[in-house]
Amino acid sequence: MEVIITDLNKKTFQETYENVIKKRNSINVSESQEIEITTNKKIYVIYDDNKIKSCTGCFECWIKIPGKCKIKDNYENLGKIYSKAEKITIISKCCYGSYSPFVKNVLDRSIPYLLPFFKFKNREMHHSTRYKTKFNLNVYFYGENLTEKEKETAEKMVEANVVNLDIKNFNISFFEKSEREN
């Protein structure tokens, strides 16, 4: 399964993605967040539906209900969704060298993917992952007049994410495009 996290609105994303996918496969887009491609490859798309709530830092996803967030807003199972992914793609506006607020919020809510236990990696202390599976990560930043400093900051942030989430391989790309309205 592929997971796509995007701050593009559903209509803009589907129009853009369908144009790319239709060239390779036929696609059936349902009203839910899942898109079934006829090659039996499932893609789970996480859009900004203006319903996501911020992580409260309660750590119940580690202690009381391991692997699951207590906030009921359709984003409570992100850790389990990531565990089934072979690839995660992030499409985000580059905001001062970081993700857009929506994408940052999704990543903050991904704490259930990790365990509360620590391990050393690259001489740094990081959390262990809850699941044995690993995924690849592709990050596509877009924005207008991105500075080299913003790009450098974004690259370092993604590299830190890669270490924290124990990701197999990753790729970062920048696109100078006008912001699409969500």
Backbone as CSV, one residue per row, in Angstrom:
resi,resn,N_x,N_y,N_z,CA_x,CA_y,CA_z,C_x,C_y,C_z
1,MET,0.844,-1.179,0.000,0.000,0.000,0.000,0.888,1.241,0.000
2,GLU,0.406,2.246,-0.705,1.072,3.540,-0.693,0.212,4.520,0.094
3,VAL,0.824,5.340,0.905,0.125,6.377,1.645,0.588,7.722,1.110
4,ILE,-0.363,8.579,0.789,-0.046,9.925,0.334,-0.626,10.911,1.337
5,ILE,0.224,11.763,1.851,-0.195,12.816,2.775,-0.047,14.132,2.018
6,THR,-1.138,14.846,1.853,-1.070,16.072,1.062,-1.893,17.194,1.684
7,ASP,-1.388,18.400,1.522,-2.162,19.561,1.969,-2.994,20.148,0.832
8,LEU,-2.922,19.506,-0.344,-3.783,19.929,-1.449,-5.215,19.518,-1.114
9,ASN,-6.172,20.287,-1.569,-7.541,19.870,-1.312,-7.857,18.649,-2.183
10,LYS,-8.912,17.953,-1.820,-9.237,16.672,-2.466,-9.416,16.832,-3.974
11,LYS,-10.128,17.856,-4.399,-10.410,18.047,-5.816,-9.122,18.312,-6.597
12,THR,-8.283,19.199,-6.097,-7.026,19.522,-6.782,-6.128,18.311,-6.843
13,PHE,-6.047,17.585,-5.734,-5.204,16.391,-5.715,-5.699,15.355,-6.714
14,GLN,-6.986,15.080,-6.685,-7.528,14.050,-7.581,-7.332,14.419,-9.041
15,GLU,-7.544,15.686,-9.373,-7.343,16.107,-10.763,-5.889,15.913,-11.181
16,THR,-4.973,16.303,-10.318,-3.551,16.189,-10.622,-3.128,14.730,-10.669
17,TYR,-3.522,13.967,-9.656,-3.092,12.583,-9.546,-3.719,11.705,-10.623
18,GLU,-4.976,11.945,-10.888,-5.648,11.151,-11.918,-4.978,11.328,-13.268
19,ASN,-4.558,12.553,-13.563,-3.891,12.792,-14.846,-2.608,11.982,-14.963
20,VAL,-1.891,11.838,-13.852,-0.648,11.064,-13.849,-0.956,9.575,-13.915
21,ILE,-1.883,9.114,-13.070,-2.177,7.686,-12.964,-2.903,7.159,-14.189
22,LYS,-3.807,7.937,-14.737,-4.578,7.446,-15.875,-3.689,7.100,-17.058
23,LYS,-2.528,7.716,-17.092,-1.606,7.389,-18.171,-1.051,5.980,-18.005
24,ARG,-1.032,5.488,-16.754,-0.466,4.164,-16.496,-1.523,3.109,-16.222
25,ASN,-2.569,3.460,-15.510,-3.569,2.492,-15.062,-4.947,3.135,-15.122
26,SER,-5.963,2.316,-15.043,-7.283,2.879,-14.827,-7.461,3.044,-13.320
27,ILE,-8.288,3.968,-12.928,-8.389,4.296,-11.511,-9.853,4.479,-11.142
28,ASN,-10.203,4.048,-9.959,-11.548,4.218,-9.433,-11.445,5.014,-8.147
29,VAL,-11.956,6.221,-8.162,-11.865,7.087,-6.993,-13.202,7.068,-6.274
30,SER,-13.188,6.679,-5.011,-14.417,6.638,-4.231,-14.520,7.909,-3.394
31,GLU,-15.585,8.015,-2.654,-15.773,9.178,-1.794,-14.912,9.102,-0.543
32,SER,-14.445,7.906,-0.219,-13.602,7.782,0.966,-12.188,8.224,0.634
33,GLN,-11.281,8.066,1.572,-9.906,8.472,1.350,-9.115,7.411,0.604
34,GLU,-9.682,6.247,0.401,-8.952,5.211,-0.312,-9.236,5.271,-1.797
35,ILE,-8.203,5.099,-2.561,-8.317,5.055,-4.011,-7.869,3.671,-4.446
36,GLU,-8.718,2.981,-5.146,-8.376,1.637,-5.616,-7.904,1.713,-7.054
37,ILE,-6.723,1.256,-7.299,-6.203,1.205,-8.657,-6.358,-0.218,-9.147
38,THR,-6.719,-0.395,-10.384,-7.076,-1.728,-10.878,-5.909,-2.712,-10.859
39,THR,-4.716,-2.259,-10.618,-3.595,-3.177,-10.510,-3.551,-3.817,-9.116
40,ASN,-4.625,-3.638,-8.333,-4.751,-4.144,-6.974,-3.813,-3.445,-5.992
41,LYS,-3.259,-2.350,-6.387,-2.415,-1.585,-5.479,-3.286,-0.519,-4.831
42,LYS,-3.358,-0.546,-3.504,-4.180,0.426,-2.804,-3.357,1.651,-2.441
43,ILE,-3.997,2.776,-2.557,-3.379,4.036,-2.168,-4.299,4.694,-1.157
44,TYR,-3.753,5.016,-0.006,-4.520,5.687,1.034,-4.084,7.143,1.030
45,VAL,-5.021,8.033,0.746,-4.698,9.452,0.641,-5.226,10.178,1.867
46,ILE,-4.362,10.956,2.495,-4.742,11.745,3.659,-4.801,13.204,3.226
47,TYR,-6.020,13.710,3.086,-6.265,15.091,2.675,-6.488,15.969,3.896
48,ASP,-6.436,17.259,3.655,-6.834,18.195,4.697,-8.336,18.386,4.590
49,ASP,-9.072,17.743,5.489,-10.528,17.873,5.496,-11.002,18.821,6.584
50,ASN,-10.067,19.576,7.136,-10.352,20.552,8.199,-10.931,19.915,9.461
51,LYS,-10.683,18.607,9.651,-11.202,17.933,10.833,-10.101,17.482,11.780
52,ILE,-8.850,17.497,11.328,-7.769,17.000,12.171,-7.585,17.905,13.381
53,LYS,-7.396,17.256,14.509,-7.130,17.982,15.752,-5.663,17.807,16.099
54,SER,-5.134,18.711,16.872,-3.716,18.674,17.244,-3.448,17.629,18.308
55,CYS,-2.258,17.034,18.248,-1.800,16.116,19.293,-1.752,16.884,20.606
56,THR,-2.271,16.266,21.650,-2.285,16.934,22.952,-1.083,16.543,23.804
57,GLY,-0.281,15.602,23.317,0.889,15.166,24.083,0.524,14.368,25.317
58,CYS,-0.626,13.709,25.317,-1.075,12.940,26.487,-0.347,11.609,26.606
59,PHE,0.231,11.122,25.481,0.947,9.843,25.409,0.090,8.628,25.735
60,GLU,-1.232,8.759,25.651,-2.099,7.584,25.820,-1.862,6.581,24.698
61,CYS,-1.408,7.078,23.539,-1.107,6.175,22.418,0.088,5.282,22.737
62,TRP,0.839,5.606,23.744,1.966,4.782,24.180,1.603,3.933,25.397
63,ILE,0.796,4.489,26.292,0.594,3.858,27.587,-0.782,3.210,27.748
64,LYS,-1.848,3.939,27.528,-3.191,3.412,27.797,-3.775,2.597,26.644
65,ILE,-3.648,3.104,25.413,-4.174,2.396,24.235,-3.057,2.321,23.193
66,PRO,-2.064,1.444,23.430,-0.866,1.402,22.578,-1.175,1.334,21.081
67,GLY,-0.577,2.257,20.349,-0.697,2.260,18.897,-1.879,3.038,18.361
68,LYS,-2.692,3.593,19.237,-3.887,4.286,18.765,-4.057,5.606,19.521
69,CYS,-4.370,6.651,18.778,-4.599,7.960,19.381,-6.011,8.012,19.969
70,LYS,-6.152,8.683,21.084,-7.474,8.758,21.721,-8.396,9.785,21.064
71,ILE,-7.838,10.673,20.244,-8.653,11.702,19.592,-9.413,11.064,18.422
72,LYS,-10.707,11.134,18.439,-11.557,10.513,17.407,-11.900,11.523,16.318
73,ASP,-11.021,11.601,15.323,-11.249,12.530,14.214,-10.832,11.920,12.873
74,ASN,-10.809,10.609,12.785,-10.395,9.850,11.590,-8.886,9.867,11.355
75,TYR,-8.093,10.358,12.295,-6.636,10.335,12.187,-6.035,9.525,13.337
76,GLU,-6.860,8.763,14.051,-6.388,8.060,15.249,-5.595,6.790,14.949
77,ASN,-5.619,6.294,13.695,-4.923,5.046,13.360,-3.738,5.256,12.415
78,LEU,-3.100,6.396,12.455,-2.015,6.672,11.515,-0.848,5.695,11.679
79,GLY,-0.530,5.309,12.895,0.565,4.354,13.106,0.302,3.035,12.417
80,LYS,-0.908,2.527,12.547,-1.272,1.263,11.909,-1.265,1.408,10.383
81,ILE,-1.739,2.546,9.884,-1.735,2.790,8.433,-0.299,2.817,7.919
82,TYR,0.594,3.486,8.628,2.008,3.528,8.214,2.619,2.128,8.215
83,SER,2.183,1.285,9.167,2.760,-0.058,9.262,2.439,-0.912,8.040
84,LYS,1.399,-0.550,7.305,1.004,-1.306,6.112,1.574,-0.703,4.832
85,ALA,2.275,0.415,4.954,2.767,1.135,3.774,4.128,0.623,3.320
86,GLU,4.251,0.511,2.011,5.552,0.249,1.397,6.226,1.581,1.076
87,LYS,5.367,2.573,0.806,5.875,3.896,0.452,4.923,4.952,0.998
88,ILE,5.509,6.015,1.540,4.723,7.173,1.956,5.216,8.370,1.158
89,THR,4.271,9.072,0.561,4.582,10.268,-0.216,3.956,11.463,0.482
90,ILE,4.757,12.488,0.678,4.265,13.726,1.286,4.324,14.825,0.243
91,ILE,3.208,15.498,0.040,3.136,16.655,-0.859,2.743,17.836,0.012
92,SER,3.671,18.781,0.169,3.440,19.866,1.124,3.994,21.182,0.616
93,LYS,3.293,22.235,0.944,3.860,23.560,0.737,5.061,23.677,1.668
94,CYS,6.136,24.272,1.179,7.309,24.501,2.023,7.088,25.802,2.774
95,CYS,6.956,25.700,4.081,6.692,26.865,4.925,7.929,27.154,5.767
96,TYR,8.725,28.112,5.336,9.951,28.483,6.049,10.847,27.275,6.314
97,GLY,10.947,26.378,5.360,11.811,25.215,5.498,11.168,24.065,6.247
98,SER,9.851,24.073,6.370,9.159,22.996,7.065,7.909,22.605,6.271
99,TYR,7.174,21.664,6.837,5.929,21.236,6.220,4.850,22.286,6.457
100,SER,3.777,22.178,5.699,2.611,23.025,5.938,2.016,22.646,7.291
101,PRO,1.223,23.523,7.897,0.633,23.185,9.205,-0.158,21.885,9.196
102,PHE,-0.913,21.598,8.123,-1.680,20.352,8.082,-0.761,19.136,8.083
103,VAL,0.248,19.121,7.206,1.161,17.971,7.123,1.927,17.820,8.437
104,LYS,2.354,18.925,9.030,3.056,18.857,10.325,2.142,18.244,11.380
105,ASN,0.871,18.610,11.346,-0.092,18.065,12.300,-0.261,16.562,12.102
106,VAL,-0.330,16.120,10.855,-0.446,14.676,10.568,0.781,13.954,11.118
107,LEU,1.965,14.506,10.883,3.185,13.849,11.366,3.237,13.840,12.896
108,ASP,2.769,14.918,13.523,2.711,14.929,14.990,1.782,13.845,15.512
109,ARG,0.702,13.588,14.787,-0.270,12.565,15.201,0.208,11.154,14.886
110,SER,1.403,11.027,14.319,1.946,9.723,13.951,2.749,9.079,15.074
111,ILE,2.761,9.679,16.227,3.528,9.145,17.359,3.176,7.691,17.670
112,PRO,1.903,7.248,17.494,1.610,5.824,17.767,2.424,4.851,16.917
113,TYR,3.035,5.310,15.841,3.905,4.444,15.036,5.158,4.073,15.824
114,LEU,5.484,4.867,16.829,6.697,4.658,17.626,6.350,4.070,18.990
115,LEU,7.366,3.497,19.613,7.231,2.989,20.981,7.815,4.020,21.955
116,PRO,7.431,3.956,23.211,8.004,4.899,24.178,9.441,4.554,24.576
117,PHE,9.987,3.479,24.021,11.337,3.041,24.377,12.372,3.680,23.459
118,PHE,13.572,3.814,23.982,14.626,4.477,23.215,15.693,3.501,22.743
119,LYS,16.393,3.921,21.686,17.571,3.203,21.213,18.544,4.254,20.670
120,PHE,19.789,3.873,20.566,20.792,4.781,20.010,20.974,4.479,18.531
121,LYS,20.974,5.527,17.743,21.197,5.408,16.306,21.983,6.646,15.879
122,ASN,23.081,6.426,15.205,23.949,7.532,14.780,24.391,8.384,15.976
123,ARG,24.630,7.717,17.109,25.046,8.387,18.339,23.990,9.362,18.871
124,GLU,22.764,9.124,18.492,21.636,9.926,18.974,20.585,8.994,19.555
125,MET,19.812,9.491,20.512,18.758,8.692,21.108,17.457,8.916,20.328
126,HIS,16.833,7.807,19.893,15.580,7.864,19.142,14.629,6.804,19.680
127,HIS,13.349,6.997,19.396,12.363,5.997,19.774,12.454,4.796,18.831
128,SER,12.118,3.637,19.337,12.003,2.435,18.515,10.655,2.469,17.809
129,THR,10.590,1.817,16.652,9.303,1.750,15.959,8.476,0.603,16.523
130,ARG,7.165,0.783,16.503,6.251,-0.239,17.032,6.162,-1.448,16.098
131,TYR,6.353,-1.190,14.806,6.160,-2.231,13.800,7.500,-2.617,13.173
132,LYS,7.601,-3.823,12.692,8.836,-4.319,12.083,8.981,-3.863,10.636
133,THR,7.887,-3.453,10.034,7.935,-3.058,8.627,8.617,-1.696,8.477
134,LYS,9.218,-1.498,7.317,9.839,-0.212,6.991,9.272,0.251,5.657
135,PHE,9.274,1.540,5.464,8.747,2.088,4.210,9.735,3.086,3.613
136,ASN,9.509,3.386,2.337,10.274,4.425,1.644,9.499,5.731,1.754
137,LEU,10.206,6.839,1.698,9.576,8.153,1.832,9.966,9.051,0.669
138,ASN,8.966,9.644,0.032,9.186,10.667,-0.989,8.520,11.943,-0.507
139,VAL,9.256,13.028,-0.492,8.704,14.313,-0.052,8.805,15.300,-1.204
140,TYR,7.661,15.894,-1.553,7.594,16.905,-2.605,7.156,18.219,-1.973
141,PHE,8.076,19.171,-1.908,7.745,20.501,-1.405,7.433,21.396,-2.594
142,TYR,6.442,22.237,-2.429,6.146,23.229,-3.461,6.056,24.615,-2.824
143,GLY,6.204,25.620,-3.633,6.099,26.986,-3.142,6.726,27.951,-4.134
144,GLU,6.529,29.218,-3.877,7.081,30.251,-4.748,8.314,30.864,-4.107
145,ASN,9.300,31.125,-4.912,10.521,31.811,-4.474,11.160,31.165,-3.243
146,LEU,11.258,29.843,-3.252,11.896,29.156,-2.131,13.376,29.523,-2.109
147,THR,13.875,29.903,-0.944,15.287,30.266,-0.821,16.126,29.015,-0.610
148,GLU,17.411,29.129,-0.862,18.319,28.003,-0.626,18.328,27.629,0.857
149,LYS,18.207,28.624,1.741,18.173,28.346,3.184,16.918,27.548,3.552
150,GLU,15.776,27.892,2.952,14.546,27.130,3.220,14.698,25.688,2.746
151,LYS,15.275,25.510,1.559,15.474,24.156,1.026,16.439,23.362,1.902
152,GLU,17.514,24.004,2.335,18.493,23.325,3.199,17.847,22.909,4.521
153,THR,17.059,23.813,5.105,16.376,23.508,6.368,15.396,22.352,6.182
154,ALA,14.652,22.388,5.083,13.680,21.316,4.810,14.387,19.971,4.628
155,GLU,15.504,19.973,3.928,16.238,18.719,3.727,16.720,18.151,5.059
156,LYS,17.246,19.004,5.926,17.716,18.531,7.241,16.549,17.997,8.076
157,MET,15.393,18.654,7.986,14.229,18.206,8.749,13.775,16.827,8.258
158,VAL,13.709,16.640,6.943,13.277,15.342,6.402,14.293,14.264,6.784
159,GLU,15.570,14.583,6.713,16.596,13.607,7.108,16.418,13.203,8.569
160,ALA,16.057,14.158,9.426,15.787,13.831,10.837,14.551,12.947,10.949
161,ASN,13.525,13.225,10.157,12.318,12.376,10.141,12.678,10.954,9.736
162,VAL,13.565,10.828,8.750,13.984,9.512,8.249,14.632,8.699,9.368
163,VAL,15.467,9.337,10.155,16.119,8.637,11.271,15.085,8.296,12.335
164,ASN,14.225,9.253,12.682,13.230,9.025,13.736,12.255,7.908,13.392
165,LEU,11.847,7.810,12.145,10.852,6.813,11.746,11.482,5.550,11.174
166,ASP,12.804,5.470,11.198,13.536,4.286,10.730,13.140,3.924,9.301
167,ILE,13.203,4.902,8.424,12.773,4.756,7.030,13.899,4.148,6.197
168,LYS,13.505,3.278,5.233,14.500,2.588,4.397,15.243,3.565,3.492
169,ASN,14.522,4.202,2.576,15.094,5.114,1.587,14.213,6.347,1.493
170,PHE,14.796,7.454,1.073,13.991,8.657,0.933,14.473,9.505,-0.229
171,ASN,13.585,10.404,-0.657,13.875,11.328,-1.750,13.149,12.639,-1.456
172,ILE,13.824,13.743,-1.710,13.228,15.070,-1.497,13.289,15.842,-2.811
173,SER,12.167,16.465,-3.182,12.118,17.281,-4.394,11.439,18.608,-4.079
174,PHE,11.844,19.642,-4.792,11.246,20.968,-4.626,10.669,21.412,-5.956
175,PHE,9.500,22.032,-5.895,8.850,22.531,-7.102,8.476,23.989,-6.889
176,GLU,8.905,24.795,-7.804,8.536,26.211,-7.775,7.198,26.347,-8.477
177,LYS,6.133,26.287,-7.691,4.796,26.405,-8.254,3.984,27.342,-7.385
178,SER,2.985,27.898,-7.990,2.065,28.732,-7.239,1.314,27.881,-6.236
179,GLU,0.991,28.481,-5.116,0.239,27.756,-4.101,-1.152,27.460,-4.628
180,ARG,-1.556,26.224,-4.429,-2.923,25.848,-4.794,-3.781,26.036,-3.562
181,GLU,-4.924,26.623,-3.770,-5.828,26.883,-2.652,-6.411,25.581,-2.137
182,ASN,-6.414,25.439,-0.855,-7.025,24.266,-0.238,-8.500,24.477,-0.048
